[in-house]
Amino acid sequence: GWEGVAAHVGIVRVRIRRLATSIAHEGPRRRRSCTWIRGGEMAVMKVTKTKAYFKRYQVKFRRRREGKTDYRARTRLVLQDKNKYGAPKYRLVARFSNKQVLAQVTKATLAGDVVVCSASSAELPRYGLKVGLTNYAAAYCVGLLVARRMLQQLGLDEIYVGKEEADGEDYNVEADDEAERRPFTAFLDTGLVRTSTGARVFAVMKGACDGGMNVPHNEKRLVGYEADEKKLDDEVLGKYLVGGHVAEYMEEMEEEDPDKYKKHFSKYLEEGLDADSLEDMYRKVHEAIREDPSPQRKERTKPAEKKLWKPRKLSYEQKKANLKAKLVAMANA
């Protein structure tokens, strides 16, 4: 009857109270593993993550937790075929920040990645490009620079010259039958950036290919590829490689809003650049990179004297001498 139902409800309430007490003592881990279900006047707790779940839980890699490395892609870029033994597998790493473009040729070792060669858009002012260091044309220049620099280190720069004119045609380096050495091969590492058609990361790859480096790729991701017609528009790609898209935007803004144009392209105007002179400037930068791709060494200066914020640790003999001096001073006083 009703007495039995009341007794049963009382037992259930006591059990829930005990369970809540144990949860409070166990801490937040148990609370995260439970789901509260409210039905009528009583709340029922359903355990969704058991003790076995937490015992078997494996923490992810640090750089995965920080959202910095895609280990699924990295595994495929790093693993080398067994029949190639100790031959390293090189990667062309392209990264973008708000102020510069960075390209590196790296290889993976058990101790960590080793950077064999690197180039940055911060070096481009040395070759005549002082503005727009993160756009599509600048990314192409950085790819060209890292390729020429890498081949120069290996002594392959004269054997594999690459494509000297940036006209937008897709180019793949071919092995020279007369030369004993094959072209240098590296695989593109895009990191976490979205690899959509026209992305700047593929401009770095295009520059490296034109520079004589073998980077296996497909033309589908280069700017100017038309998915409907399934072909690459060379004119569109060639326009982007020499800053044609920036020049069009400059002309359009100058006509519509001259005040905004002077403010937006103030750095360009300070360097004496306008829409008509961009293409010639980029062509000269490409020629300058091919003439001397070697890195500029900075003169080493003598480091400043190190400041000590804490007193030096004294040796036993020094402490003994200091004590003797204090005793003598006290005796004379």
HUHURA-V247802 format. One record per run of one state. SS is the DSSP state (h for helix, s for strand, l for the rest). FROM is the first residue (numbers start at 0). TO is the last residue. If there is no record, write none. Layout:
[[SS	FROM	TO] [SS	FROM	TO]]
//
This chain:
[[l	0	0] [h	1	25] [l	26	26] [h	27	31] [l	32	32] [s	33	38] [l	39	40] [s	41	46] [l	47	49] [h	50	55] [l	56	60] [h	61	64] [l	65	69] [h	70	77] [l	78	80] [h	81	83] [l	84	88] [s	89	95] [l	96	99] [s	100	108] [l	109	110] [s	111	119] [h	120	126] [l	127	134] [h	135	153] [l	154	183] [s	184	184] [l	185	185] [s	186	188] [l	189	199] [h	200	209] [l	210	212] [s	213	213] [l	214	217] [h	218	220] [l	221	223] [s	224	225] [l	226	229] [s	230	231] [l	232	232] [h	233	240] [l	241	242] [h	243	255] [l	256	256] [h	257	263] [l	264	264] [h	265	269] [l	270	276] [h	277	290] [l	291	314] [h	315	331] [l	332	332]]
//
